[in-house]
Amino acid sequence: MLEIVLNGAAREVAEGSTVLDLLVALGIEPTRVAVELDRAILKPTRWPETTLAAGAKVEIVHFVGGG
């Protein structure tokens, strides 16, 4: 296990976990969020190949409808 920072809180994830693995583990629908990794927006096409490292700072932002 390794520790990352998810939306400002410490969280443990399995070593080798990708951004997509994290979203699945959290039960988050990938089409409804944006992900920032270490202060950079990460394109959804890169989520399956981007492995999380110890200390990574991940922000997940949910899209909200309205107007």
SULLIN-V459779 format. One record per residue. N is the residue number from 1. RES is the residue in one small letter. PSI is psi in whole degrees, 0 to 359 (NA if undefined). OMEGA is omega in degrees with one decimal (none if undefined). Layout:
BEGIN
n:N res:RES psi:PSI omega:OMEGA
n:N res:RES psi:PSI omega:OMEGA
END
This chain:
BEGIN
n:1 res:m psi:149 omega:174.2
n:2 res:l psi:158 omega:-176.4
n:3 res:e psi:132 omega:173.8
n:4 res:i psi:173 omega:173.6
n:5 res:v psi:116 omega:-177.4
n:6 res:l psi:115 omega:-178.5
n:7 res:n psi:42 omega:174.8
n:8 res:g psi:358 omega:-178.7
n:9 res:a psi:143 omega:177.9
n:10 res:a psi:141 omega:178.7
n:11 res:r psi:140 omega:176.5
n:12 res:e psi:140 omega:175.4
n:13 res:v psi:158 omega:178.1
n:14 res:a psi:144 omega:175.7
n:15 res:e psi:141 omega:-179.6
n:16 res:g psi:358 omega:179.5
n:17 res:s psi:141 omega:175.2
n:18 res:t psi:172 omega:176.4
n:19 res:v psi:318 omega:178.7
n:20 res:l psi:320 omega:176.2
n:21 res:d psi:319 omega:179.9
n:22 res:l psi:314 omega:179.9
n:23 res:l psi:317 omega:179.4
n:24 res:v psi:316 omega:-179.8
n:25 res:a psi:329 omega:179.9
n:26 res:l psi:353 omega:-178.5
n:27 res:g psi:30 omega:-177.8
n:28 res:i psi:132 omega:176.6
n:29 res:e psi:113 omega:-174.3
n:30 res:p psi:334 omega:-178.4
n:31 res:t psi:354 omega:-175.5
n:32 res:r psi:11 omega:-176.5
n:33 res:v psi:163 omega:168.4
n:34 res:a psi:147 omega:-178.1
n:35 res:v psi:132 omega:173.7
n:36 res:e psi:129 omega:178.9
n:37 res:l psi:119 omega:-179.3
n:38 res:d psi:48 omega:173.4
n:39 res:r psi:17 omega:176.4
n:40 res:a psi:134 omega:177.1
n:41 res:i psi:133 omega:-178.8
n:42 res:l psi:124 omega:-179.9
n:43 res:k psi:140 omega:-179.5
n:44 res:p psi:329 omega:179.7
n:45 res:t psi:341 omega:-179.3
n:46 res:r psi:348 omega:-176.7
n:47 res:w psi:317 omega:-177.6
n:48 res:p psi:339 omega:-175.4
n:49 res:e psi:353 omega:-176.9
n:50 res:t psi:110 omega:-178.6
n:51 res:t psi:138 omega:179.0
n:52 res:l psi:138 omega:178.8
n:53 res:a psi:158 omega:176.9
n:54 res:a psi:133 omega:179.0
n:55 res:g psi:358 omega:179.6
n:56 res:a psi:141 omega:177.3
n:57 res:k psi:113 omega:-177.0
n:58 res:v psi:130 omega:173.6
n:59 res:e psi:128 omega:177.5
n:60 res:i psi:123 omega:-178.1
n:61 res:v psi:124 omega:179.0
n:62 res:h psi:139 omega:173.7
n:63 res:f psi:138 omega:179.7
n:64 res:v psi:126 omega:178.1
n:65 res:g psi:162 omega:179.0
n:66 res:g psi:182 omega:179.1
n:67 res:g psi:NA omega:none
END
